[in-house]
Amino acid sequence: MIPKLSMLLLFVVVTVIIAIVCRKRSGEVQDFVLGGRSVGPWISAFAYGTAYFSAVVFVGYAGQFGWNFGISAVWIGLGNAFIGSLLAWVLLGRRTRVMTKHLDSATMPDFFAKRYDSNLLQVVTSIITFVFLIPYSASVYKGLSGLFSLSFNIDYTYCIIGIAILTGLYVVVGGYMATAFNDLFQGIIMLGGIVAVIIAVLSKNGGLMGSVELLSQIPCETAPELNGAFTSFFGPDPINLISVVILTSLGTLGLPQMIHKFYAIKNEKSIKAGTVISTVFALVIAGGSYFLGGFGRLFYTAEGGTVVYDNIIPTMMASALPDILIGVVLILVLSASMSTLASLVLTSSSTFTLDFLKGSIFKNMSQKTQVVVIRVLCAFFVLLSVVIALNPTNLITSLMSLSWGTLAGCFLGPFIFGLYWKKTTKAGVWAAIILGVGINVCNLFGGWIAPTVAGAASMIVSLLIVPLVSLVTPKFPKAHVEEMFSCYSVKAEIEQKYAINEK
């Protein structure tokens, strides 16, 4: 217990110190929310990666989809790296930074309001963002607290409350820069931790080849005719595997807390370096997590035929790791989850304050008051997430799928086409938002298909419905469109020392 407690205490101390040091840089709204748009490549890339991956991935998704798909779950990690990270940075990084700076936009709803000339759009999207980030936050608390209660034999409730207090403290005190510097510190821990854990788990069953051989001998309940289903290339259920890849990879291109990282990045050079760093980070963390989860059946036994997915990874850790490595895992998952939680808290609270309260109710709110309100809402958001997380019937993957599917289903098409396509119309944006909420919420109550499939479907619909509706609905005035896109073609004068005119 002493090594685990020592590592935990050190982590908490460093986190609090960073928050206190960054407090002086969080007095203005732009500083508190965006870090003054001056964040370098390493911090930006780690902030993106650590906001992406949390206890939801390491405990919930790796456990459930490793159990369902076996080693083929690694495809999810590869999708996260090359679609969710590489494609996102290449497609959105520069354009997001340039246009949001041009529009003086600090949040995604504010971007929508100015790009599509609609205050109502700003209000509605800010409410959607705040409401649907809460279940995602709750899923992170659930995944994290499960490991803590297993390792320290502390009641689940106290684990959630303790994590919430620490997260709320450093976000409220230090703002974006505190979360960004903590993301760098926490990301380094995650990289080292995941490698150590994989080596330890595989060595328990004779290394990689021994583990694969044992896994290949386990029959698949859903595909009994397929020998070695859990070690096959696409696993026993390729369709559902593809839907999870889409949900967890393509979704990042429309999630406010992920896009927010591009708002704050410093310059062109930082974007190029950040693209490489973020992709490598995702390959190690996401690829490693799903690869690890693929061997869950070697350590976890379903009691009475019922599989509790959220317990698979904790059981694996308890069975395969010595105490010192369990301590490493705890800090790894705590690092991943704290950074994700901080990103969610800051995104939701700043959006609700700037786009809903200031945008439609208290329009003359001062800078100082805005920062105070954002801090209060940070605490309120944490409290709501804790209340949901304390409900033991809420499955981690269901909560996250609802959140990711709804947010990305609403915002993916409108945001990408807003950056690239001049003919995008207001009606096309509204169509995507209505269908994004409709598909996921109706499926939540109807239960017709898996939440992951509903989420993935709404993202595809979002990318299709925006251009289709935009082609047949009234366009924006040419002057408005040209003003929006003028930031991409700024004229520059250079000094020409030598010139030979040929006629």
MIFI-656985 format. One line per 2 residues: number of its first residue (from 1); their letters; for each residue y, x, z of C-alpha. Coordinates in steps of 0.1 Angstrom, whole numbers, plus 5000, padded with zeros to 4 digits. Example, Ala and Ser with C-alpha at 12.3 -4.5 7.8 and 13.67 -1.06 7.14 Angstrom:
REM MIFI-656985
1	AS	4955 5123 5078 | 4989 5137 5071
This chain:
REM MIFI-656985
1	MI	5000 5000 5000 | 5024 5029 5008
3	PK	5026 5042 4972 | 5032 5007 4958
5	LS	5059 4999 4983 | 5076 5033 4978
7	ML	5078 5028 4940 | 5090 4993 4945
9	LL	5117 5004 4969 | 5129 5032 4946
11	FV	5131 5008 4917 | 5152 4983 4937
13	VV	5176 5011 4949 | 5182 5024 4914
15	TV	5187 4989 4901 | 5213 4981 4928
17	II	5231 5014 4923 | 5235 5008 4886
19	AI	5249 4973 4892 | 5275 4987 4917
21	VC	5285 5015 4894 | 5290 4991 4865
23	RK	5310 4966 4885 | 5343 4982 4875
25	RS	5335 4976 4838 | 5330 4939 4842
27	GE	5364 4925 4851 | 5373 4911 4816
29	VQ	5352 4885 4797 | 5345 4909 4767
31	DF	5334 4936 4791 | 5312 4913 4813
33	VL	5296 4896 4783 | 5295 4923 4756
35	GG	5302 4956 4773 | 5334 4960 4753
37	RS	5313 4962 4721 | 5308 4999 4728
39	VG	5271 5002 4735 | 5253 5032 4719
41	PW	5219 5032 4700 | 5195 5041 4728
43	IS	5209 5016 4752 | 5211 4989 4725
45	AF	5176 4995 4713 | 5161 4995 4748
47	AY	5182 4964 4757 | 5167 4946 4727
49	GT	5132 4957 4734 | 5132 4950 4771
51	AY	5148 4916 4765 | 5119 4910 4740
53	FS	5090 4919 4762 | 5084 4907 4797
55	AV	5057 4895 4821 | 5053 4866 4796
57	VF	5039 4890 4770 | 5021 4914 4793
59	VG	5005 4887 4816 | 5006 4854 4798
61	YA	5004 4860 4761 | 4983 4892 4762
63	GQ	4959 4874 4785 | 4956 4842 4766
65	FG	4956 4855 4731 | 4935 4885 4739
67	WN	4909 4861 4753 | 4912 4838 4722
69	FG	4914 4864 4695 | 4899 4897 4709
71	IS	4912 4929 4694 | 4927 4911 4665
73	AV	4955 4901 4689 | 4970 4935 4680
75	WI	4983 4918 4649 | 5007 4899 4671
77	GL	5020 4932 4685 | 5024 4946 4649
79	GN	5042 4915 4639 | 5066 4919 4669
81	AF	5073 4955 4658 | 5078 4951 4621
83	IG	5092 4915 4619 | 5106 4909 4653
85	SL	5122 4944 4656 | 5124 4963 4623
87	LA	5132 4933 4601 | 5156 4918 4627
89	WV	5176 4950 4629 | 5177 4956 4591
91	LL	5185 4920 4582 | 5208 4911 4610
93	GR	5221 4942 4629 | 5251 4952 4607
95	RT	5261 4918 4594 | 5260 4902 4629
97	RV	5282 4930 4643 | 5307 4929 4615
99	MT	5311 4891 4612 | 5311 4883 4649
101	KH	5338 4910 4654 | 5358 4895 4624
103	LD	5356 4860 4640 | 5362 4874 4675
105	SA	5330 4856 4686 | 5312 4865 4718
107	TM	5283 4840 4716 | 5261 4823 4691
109	PD	5276 4788 4696 | 5311 4803 4691
111	FF	5299 4819 4659 | 5286 4785 4647
113	AK	5319 4768 4656 | 5340 4793 4636
115	RY	5316 4799 4607 | 5310 4761 4601
117	DS	5344 4749 4614 | 5329 4725 4640
119	NL	5338 4723 4677 | 5310 4697 4682
121	LQ	5285 4722 4669 | 5297 4746 4695
123	VV	5292 4722 4723 | 5258 4710 4712
125	TS	5244 4744 4706 | 5257 4757 4739
127	II	5239 4729 4758 | 5207 4735 4738
129	TF	5209 4772 4746 | 5214 4767 4783
131	VF	5187 4740 4786 | 5160 4757 4767
133	LI	5164 4792 4781 | 5155 4778 4815
135	PY	5118 4773 4808 | 5116 4808 4793
137	SA	5131 4822 4824 | 5107 4802 4845
139	SV	5077 4815 4825 | 5089 4851 4832
141	YK	5090 4844 4870 | 5055 4829 4869
143	GL	5040 4859 4851 | 5057 4884 4874
145	SG	5051 4867 4907 | 5013 4863 4899
147	LF	5009 4901 4898 | 5030 4906 4929
149	SL	5011 4881 4950 | 4978 4897 4939
151	SF	4990 4933 4947 | 5009 4927 4980
153	NI	4990 4896 4992 | 5024 4878 4995
155	DY	5027 4841 4989 | 5036 4832 4953
157	TY	5068 4814 4965 | 5083 4844 4983
159	CI	5076 4866 4953 | 5095 4844 4929
161	IG	5125 4841 4954 | 5126 4878 4959
163	IA	5126 4886 4922 | 5153 4859 4916
165	IL	5176 4874 4943 | 5174 4909 4928
167	TG	5179 4897 4893 | 5208 4875 4902
169	LY	5224 4903 4922 | 5226 4929 4895
171	VV	5236 4905 4867 | 5263 4888 4888
173	VG	5278 4921 4900 | 5275 4944 4870
175	GY	5275 4921 4839 | 5263 4933 4805
177	MA	5266 4970 4811 | 5245 4968 4843
179	TA	5218 4950 4824 | 5221 4975 4795
181	FN	5218 5006 4817 | 5190 4991 4837
183	DL	5172 4982 4804 | 5172 5019 4795
185	FQ	5159 5029 4829 | 5133 5001 4828
187	GI	5123 5007 4792 | 5113 5043 4800
189	IM	5091 5031 4828 | 5075 5005 4805
191	LG	5066 5032 4778 | 5049 5055 4803
193	GI	5032 5027 4822 | 5015 5009 4793
195	VA	4999 5042 4780 | 4985 5050 4814
197	VI	4971 5015 4820 | 4954 5014 4786
199	IA	4937 5048 4792 | 4925 5037 4826
201	VL	4912 5003 4815 | 4893 5017 4785
203	SK	4877 5045 4806 | 4862 5018 4829
205	NG	4837 5009 4801 | 4830 5042 4785
207	GL	4862 5047 4765 | 4874 5030 4734
209	MG	4841 5029 4715 | 4821 5019 4746
211	SV	4846 4990 4753 | 4845 4979 4716
213	EL	4807 4979 4716 | 4805 4957 4748
215	LS	4831 4933 4734 | 4813 4930 4701
217	QI	4782 4917 4720 | 4801 4887 4736
219	PC	4795 4855 4716 | 4824 4833 4706
221	ET	4824 4797 4718 | 4845 4784 4689
223	AP	4827 4804 4662 | 4791 4811 4673
225	EL	4780 4819 4638 | 4804 4849 4636
227	NG	4788 4880 4651 | 4812 4904 4668
229	AF	4840 4878 4665 | 4862 4895 4691
231	TS	4861 4928 4673 | 4865 4915 4638
233	FF	4896 4921 4616 | 4913 4887 4620
235	GP	4893 4874 4649 | 4876 4840 4653
237	DP	4907 4819 4647 | 4930 4834 4619
239	IN	4952 4802 4615 | 4962 4801 4652
241	LI	4966 4839 4651 | 4991 4836 4623
243	SV	5011 4809 4641 | 5014 4831 4672
245	VI	5026 4860 4650 | 5052 4838 4635
247	LT	5063 4823 4668 | 5067 4856 4686
249	SL	5080 4877 4657 | 5101 4856 4634
251	GT	5115 4837 4663 | 5136 4867 4675
253	LG	5158 4864 4645 | 5171 4831 4659
255	LP	5171 4836 4696 | 5206 4839 4712
257	QM	5196 4864 4739 | 5182 4887 4712
259	IH	5210 4883 4686 | 5235 4890 4714
261	KF	5224 4927 4715 | 5239 4931 4680
263	YA	5272 4917 4691 | 5277 4946 4715
265	IK	5265 4976 4695 | 5291 5003 4689
267	NE	5291 5014 4652 | 5271 5018 4619
269	KS	5254 5050 4631 | 5242 5033 4663
271	IK	5227 5004 4642 | 5207 5029 4621
273	AG	5193 5048 4650 | 5188 5017 4671
275	TV	5166 5003 4643 | 5141 5032 4645
277	IS	5141 5033 4683 | 5136 4996 4687
279	TV	5107 4995 4662 | 5089 5024 4679
281	FA	5094 5008 4713 | 5080 4975 4701
283	LV	5049 4992 4686 | 5040 5009 4719
285	IA	5048 4980 4742 | 5038 4950 4722
287	GG	5009 4967 4704 | 4997 4982 4737
289	SY	4999 4949 4756 | 4979 4928 4731
291	FL	4954 4956 4725 | 4949 4957 4763
293	GG	4945 4919 4765 | 4918 4920 4738
295	FG	4894 4935 4763 | 4901 4908 4789
297	RL	4866 4893 4785 | 4850 4925 4799
299	FY	4867 4919 4832 | 4873 4882 4837
301	TA	4847 4855 4841 | 4856 4818 4836
303	EG	4846 4799 4867 | 4829 4766 4858
305	GT	4838 4772 4822 | 4875 4769 4829
307	VV	4897 4798 4819 | 4930 4804 4838
309	YD	4948 4825 4812 | 4975 4836 4836
311	NI	4948 4852 4858 | 4931 4874 4832
313	IP	4954 4904 4832 | 4958 4904 4870
315	TM	4920 4903 4874 | 4917 4932 4849
317	MA	4942 4952 4868 | 4925 4946 4901
319	SA	4891 4955 4886 | 4900 4986 4866
321	LP	4929 5004 4882 | 4933 5025 4913
323	DI	4960 5015 4938 | 4985 5041 4924
325	LI	4981 5027 4889 | 4984 4991 4901
327	GV	5018 5003 4915 | 5027 5016 4881
329	VL	5018 4983 4865 | 5039 4964 4890
331	IL	5069 4985 4882 | 5061 4982 4845
333	VL	5060 4944 4846 | 5089 4942 4870
335	SA	5109 4964 4846 | 5101 4943 4816
337	SM	5107 4910 4833 | 5139 4919 4851
339	ST	5155 4930 4819 | 5144 4899 4801
341	LA	5156 4877 4830 | 5190 4894 4831
343	SL	5194 4889 4793 | 5185 4852 4796
345	VL	5208 4846 4826 | 5238 4864 4810
347	TS	5233 4847 4776 | 5229 4811 4790
349	SS	5257 4814 4815 | 5283 4830 4792
351	TF	5274 4805 4765 | 5278 4775 4787
353	TL	5311 4788 4802 | 5328 4800 4770
355	DF	5315 4774 4746 | 5311 4742 4766
357	LK	5334 4744 4796 | 5363 4764 4780
359	GS	5356 4752 4745 | 5358 4714 4753
361	IF	5369 4707 4789 | 5390 4735 4805
363	KN	5407 4750 4774 | 5433 4769 4794
365	MS	5408 4787 4816 | 5421 4822 4824
367	QK	5401 4854 4819 | 5396 4859 4856
369	TQ	5384 4823 4861 | 5360 4826 4831
371	VV	5343 4856 4847 | 5341 4839 4881
373	VI	5325 4808 4865 | 5300 4829 4845
375	RV	5290 4846 4877 | 5285 4813 4895
377	LC	5265 4799 4866 | 5243 4830 4865
379	AF	5233 4822 4901 | 5228 4785 4892
381	FV	5206 4794 4862 | 5184 4816 4884
383	LL	5180 4788 4909 | 5169 4762 4882
385	SV	5144 4787 4868 | 5129 4793 4902
387	VI	5125 4756 4908 | 5105 4752 4875
389	AL	5085 4783 4882 | 5074 4770 4916
391	NP	5055 4742 4898 | 5019 4756 4896
393	TN	5010 4733 4867 | 5033 4750 4843
395	LI	5014 4774 4821 | 5033 4806 4811
397	TS	5026 4803 4774 | 5035 4766 4772
399	LM	5069 4773 4788 | 5077 4802 4766
401	SL	5065 4785 4734 | 5087 4755 4741
403	SW	5117 4777 4746 | 5112 4801 4717
405	GT	5101 4773 4693 | 5130 4750 4701
407	LA	5158 4777 4701 | 5145 4796 4670
409	GC	5138 4763 4653 | 5174 4752 4658
411	FL	5192 4785 4651 | 5171 4807 4628
413	GP	5181 4791 4595 | 5217 4784 4604
415	FI	5223 4819 4617 | 5207 4839 4588
417	FG	5222 4817 4561 | 5255 4817 4579
419	LY	5256 4855 4575 | 5243 4857 4540
421	WK	5249 4825 4519 | 5283 4812 4511
423	KT	5270 4778 4501 | 5255 4769 4535
425	TK	5269 4735 4546 | 5275 4718 4579
427	AG	5249 4692 4571 | 5223 4718 4565
429	VW	5230 4733 4599 | 5228 4699 4617
431	AA	5195 4691 4599 | 5179 4724 4612
433	II	5191 4717 4648 | 5179 4681 4648
435	LG	5145 4690 4635 | 5142 4721 4657
437	VG	5147 4700 4688 | 5127 4670 4675
439	IN	5096 4688 4665 | 5091 4707 4697
441	VC	5102 4680 4722 | 5082 4653 4705
443	NL	5051 4676 4705 | 5058 4683 4742
445	FG	5053 4647 4750 | 5028 4638 4723
447	GW	5006 4669 4726 | 4995 4667 4690
449	IA	4992 4704 4683 | 4994 4736 4703
451	PT	5030 4745 4714 | 5027 4778 4695
453	VA	5019 4760 4663 | 5047 4735 4668
455	GA	5072 4764 4675 | 5061 4784 4644
457	AS	5063 4752 4622 | 5098 4745 4634
459	MI	5109 4780 4625 | 5095 4777 4589
461	VS	5112 4743 4586 | 5145 4758 4598
463	LL	5144 4784 4570 | 5136 4757 4544
465	IV	5157 4728 4554 | 5191 4746 4556
467	PL	5192 4756 4519 | 5176 4724 4507
469	VS	5201 4701 4525 | 5230 4725 4517
471	LV	5223 4722 4479 | 5229 4684 4480
473	TP	5257 4681 4506 | 5295 4688 4504
475	KF	5305 4724 4505 | 5332 4741 4525
477	PK	5366 4748 4509 | 5366 4780 4490
479	AH	5394 4795 4511 | 5374 4790 4543
481	VE	5343 4806 4529 | 5362 4836 4515
483	EM	5378 4841 4548 | 5344 4841 4566
485	FS	5330 4867 4542 | 5360 4888 4537
487	CY	5348 4912 4565 | 5320 4925 4542
489	SV	5343 4937 4515 | 5372 4955 4532
491	KA	5392 4977 4508 | 5398 5013 4518
493	EI	5423 5038 4504 | 5413 5075 4501
495	EQ	5432 5106 4491 | 5423 5120 4457
497	KY	5432 5157 4454 | 5420 5162 4418
499	AI	5420 5138 4389 | 5414 5143 4352
501	NE	5420 5112 4331 | 5399 5111 4300
503	K	5409 5087 4272
